[in-house]
């Protein structure tokens, strides 16, 4: 199971404001990445997100992606 977080990034101090969180029930990180990037454009959120990250079951970040920043 992975948690996908969509958020805005404030330029002045790099603070993150979470717009939405979605659970994705899979054991395959690559599958979670595809789902997350698909939802980035299609999920109905109050604002357009700047980036997303995927957390594993332990709450550790295992993937970060932004169309304007490099992924880790």
C-alpha angles and dihedrals in degrees: 000000000000133000116220115204123194116198150164120240120216109221097211096063106000091246116164125225112193113225099180143349124211128188116222116194105213137108093215115090092198090057090050091051092053091048093047095050091047091052091047090075101031109037113104105238132162090247136014108266123235095207147347137221134196122221125198125225091277092055094252119141109246099168138022125187137175127165088226101038133054119266123241 
